C-alpha cells in the first residue's frame, strides 16, 4: 500500500506484457480461463454461493451428529477426518486454478457496478459476512433466547475455542502441517457447535434466528461485540498452528529477494527520474522509453520470484508469515529495510477504517523515520510530488501514439507514482530536513496522518492533494483503466496524505450503506477485519522499552515461583529491556546462606530504590522438617522492612477534602525486633480522631457488617488472617498486592500479599494442570515498573505498566479468569473446567490482550502517580 507500491506490490498487479500491447492481448485471450464479462460475473456469484453453502453444510453436519447421538466423545481428529471425507474444499475459482491476483485483474478488466456489487458479495461471503437463513430454527425456542443468553453462549464459545486451540497445538507438528486450514476451521466450527448444543441444548439455527431478531441491539452491546471480536481472534490463533505458506528458512530467503527487489526498483526509479527530469528539465529519455524500462524490470523481478519457487503473497499473508518469524533478527531487519512494516501498518489503517475503529499509532520503526517531519515539510513534499506527477501525466498524454496502445493501466500507475515519489526525496534534501534516511511516499502518508488536523486547514496542501487524485484518475483514464475508487473496493490502492482521510470517511460511509453484517453460527463479526487487525497488532515486533536502572527481583517458593517465571517470560521481558539484580529468596537458599541473601536483597533495594518480590515461605516446625532447615528462619518480609526503615502511616482526608491531607505515624520498623504494629493512641488524640481497642472476634463482626470508613490495626497473625478475609470479599486472595513505601518517599517494595499456594504446587508436582491466579504477582511487577518509571521519568515504561494492568482487568471483566474467580460466579459446587483457564493459558491470554493495548492508543483507566494504587471500580454485573 502507499503512494509507492513496492516491487512486490507491482508484481501483484502486473501482467506479463510484451512491448507490443496489442499482440499481447491476443495471447492473453488464448490463455484466459474466463474470457468474457458474463463468465466472470457468474464466477463471482458462484464463489459467493459456495462459501454461504459451506457454512450451512458445516451446520448440517453438526446437526446430523447430534441426531445420531454419541457425539460427545468425538475428538478434534475424529471430526477433521469426517469433514475431510465430505470433500468439496475448493471454491469454484480454486477449482479453475485461479488466485486472488487473477480475480483482481479480471475485476479491473470488467469493471462496472454489477461486477463490483458481485465482488463485494463474494468478499463478504468469504469473510462470513452474509447471514444464512436459519431453515431449521424453531421460532418458539429462538424467541425464548434473550440477549443475556446470547452473550453467555458467546462467552462459552470463546472458552471452548481457547481449549480447542490448546488441543490443536498439542497435535504433533508434522500431523498438523498436513491438515488443510479450511478443514481445520470447519472442524473448529463444528466442534464448538456441538459443545454449545451439549451445554445449552440450543440448535445453531435457533441461535442464528435469535441473533437476527435482536441484531440492532447486539450491535450496540459492548459485551456482545467484545465476545464476537474475540471469537475471530481465537480463530486466527488456531490458524497460527496450521502449516504456514512458507517455513522460516524459506521465508527468510524470500524476504532477502524481496529486499533486493525493492532496492533495485527504487534505484531504477531514481535513474528514471534523473533521466526524465535532469538539470534544467533536460529530458534525456522519453516517458515511453522510461515506462518500458520499468515494465521490463518488473517482469524480470516477477520471473525471478517465480523461478525461486515462492508463492504470490498478498500483504496479509506476508504479514502473517512475518508474525510467525519476527523473533528471527535477520527477518525483522529485512522486514523493516524493505518497508514492509510501513505497508503492514497502512493495511491496519485500512482495516481500522473498514471496521470503524480508531487506528493504532505507528510502530517505533516508522516513527523514527517520520517524527521530525513538520507540517510545512509535508506540504512542500506533497506539492513537489504532485507537480512531478502532473508532468509525467502531461508527457504520457503528449506521446505521438495512442496512450491506450502504449501504456497499460496496471503498470502505468506504479510507474508514474514511483518516479514522482523521488521528488519527495529531492524536496526532503532541499528543505533541509534533519532526517538522514530516505523518505518514501508511504512515509509522507504517515506524516500526513500525524499532522492531519493541521493539514486539513492548509489550502496549499488540500489543493495539491486534490490535484494528485485528479492526475491519478487521468492517468488511469488515458491508459484505458478504471478510475480509482477511494474505498474498500479499490483494485489498486493508492494512499496519499490527502486520500488517507478520504479512505477513512468513504469506507465508513460504504459500510453504513452496505448489507448488514454477518450473523453466522459461530462468528458474529466482520471476520476479515477483526482477524487481520488482531494478527497485525499481536504480531508487531515490539521495540523493547529500555530501562536504564535495574529493579531488584526477589524470587520465591512453590507455585508462586512457577507462575512468577511465566509472568517474566510472557509479560515482562518480551517488552522490557532492563537489568535485574536477582536474589533467590527460596527457603532452601535462605537456609543455605544463613539468611544472608535476604539482607543482601534489602540492601540492594535501598541502593536501586525499587524491588519486586515473589511470595515466600515463612517456615514453621513442619516446614523446618520438610526442608531439613538449620533453624526456623524469620519472615523475610520482617527482615527487609527493618532494613528498609519502613514505617506504617495512616493517610486520610478529613471531610473527603483532598486539599486537607493528614497523616498519622503509627510505627517505625527501624531498630525494632519485635515485629507487628504497636498502636500509638496519643498519635490519634493529637489529630482529634477517635480510637478504641476491641477484641479480635468483635472487630471481625464489625468488619463484616460495616461499610468501611475505619482503620483496623492488627497484630501480625490476626493481620494475615483478616487481610485474607477482606481480599476474598473483593473476589480472591489472588488479587491482593502489597506495597511497602519507605520514609524517603521513593524506595518501594511491591509483592503479592498471598502465600505460595502449596496445594497447587503439589498438584503441579504430580504433573496436573493448575489454575493459580497470577494477577497479584503481575500487579507486583506493574507497580514496581511504574515506580521505576516515575523515578526515571520514563513515559514509555509508565505506559506499559498501565497497559499491563488494564489487560488483566479487562480480561477478567470479559470472563477470562482463573478458577478462584470463576467460583465467585458459578459457586464451588457448580464450577466446571470450561469456566476458567489454567495459569499458563490465562497468562497467554493476558499477553495477547497486552499486545493489542500496546499497539492501540491507551485509554486512561486510572492514574498512576507514584507507588499509590488507585484500582478500577468494579460493578456487580462485571462478573
Secondary structure, DSSP 8 states (H G I E B T S, - for coil): --SS--HHHHHHH-----SSHHHHHHHHHHH-S--SHHHHHHHHHHHHHHHHHHHHHHHHHHHHHHHH---TT--HHHHHHHHHHH---S-HHHHTT--HHHHHHHHHHT-SHHHHHHHHHHHHHHTT-S----TT--HHHHHT--HHHHHHHHHHHHHHHHHHHHHHHHS-HHHHHTS-HHHHHHHHHHHHHHHHHHHH---HHHHHHHHHHTHHHHHT-HHHHHHHHHHHHHHHHHHHTS--SS-HHHHHHHHHHHHHHHHHHHHHHHHHHHHHS-GGG--SS-HHHHHHHHHHHHHHHHHHHHHTT-----HHHHHHHHHHHTTSHHHHHHHHHTTHHHHHHHHHHHHHHHTT-------HHHHHHHTT--HHHHHHHHHHHHHHHHHHHHHHHT-SS-HHHH--HHHHHHHHHHHHHHHHHHHHHHTT----S---HHHHHHHHHHTHHHHTT-HHHHHHHHHHHHHHHHHHHHTT-----SSTT-SS----HHHHHHHHHHHHHHHHHS------SS--S-HHHHHHHHHHHHT-----EEEEEEEEEEE--HHHHHHHHHHIIIIITTTEEEEEEEEE--HHHHHHTTTHHHHHHHHHHHHHSEEEE-------HHHHHHHT-SS----HHHHHHHHTTBEEEEEEEGGG-GGGEEEEEEEE-TT--S-S----HHHHHHTT-------HHHHHHHHHHS---S-----HHHHHHHHHHHHHHTT-GGG-EEEEEBTTSS-EEEEE-S---HHHHHHHHTT-------HHHHHHHHHHHHHHHHHHT-HHHHHHHHHHHHHHHHHHHTT---HHHHHHHH-TTT--GGGS--HHHHHHHHHHHHHHHHHS-----S--BTTB-------GGG-
